[in-house]
Amino acid sequence: MHESVKNDKDKLDIITIDGPAGSGKSTVAKMLSRELDLKYIDTGATYRTLTLLALQNNIKPNDEPSILKLAKKSKIELESNPKDESQYTTVRLNGRDVTDDIRSSKVGAAVSIVSKLSGIRKYLVTLQRELADSGKAVLEGRDTGSVVFPNALLKIYLTAGIEQRVRRRELQNVQKGQKIDAKEIETEISTRDSIDSSRSDSPLTVPQNAVVIDNTNLTILETFEKIRDLYNERIHSKN
Ligand code: DC
């Protein structure tokens, strides 16, 4: 994908963070949203919501025409509340709060199949751009820097070693009161990464001109500070 603008002055005050599962994207994006007063957009939540919609209606996750038909009649809303850590993003599907439902293992298992479908991607990319219409936002996902906002002021590719990513997921699960075997988490993460990286439409990849941060040996706070400082430098040189 070509950059639509070359000059920082013309770039949007947007940070995109892409990377594999468990790389710390969500945690860091929320911290950036709070500190820099940016709207937080969890693009994965939009794919999860359409996956939930398909499952609730007994539609197979690869049945693109049926999912799309239903999606076009549905309303997906993301509401971010940076001040409230436990309710950071409320996701609504047709007015109903589905924030927890989209994190179920059933949705987790099917979301990579739904997110391979080009028509679905096109539909959701339009929605994600609309959600960020004010221009001051931080987006996280798999293609936010390569496809959704290639002209963002700062594009980050966040990654970490698989062992570290599994450990982080384990900790998140413990905090939620769930105990899932590490081997099971590793299989889930590796399977999802391989599907996300090998799909033909918008695969997980390092976006053009992105800053790559491997945070295997960094704390979340150090990762956040690195990105915050980069963003502040770019905003400073832009203005
Ligand atoms: O970030 P997450 O685990 O909630 O994302 C769930 C799935 O959605 C992920 O496996 C791939 C897909 N996804 C995508 O294809 N493109 C995005 N920009 C974000 C997520």
Boltz pocket constraint, residues with backbone or C-beta under 6 A from the ligand:
constraints:
  - pocket:
      binder: B
      contacts: [[A, 21], [A, 43], [A, 44], [A, 45], [A, 47], [A, 48], [A, 111], [A, 112], [A, 115], [A, 140], [A, 141], [A, 142], [A, 143], [A, 144], [A, 192], [A, 196], [A, 202]]
      max_distance: 6.0
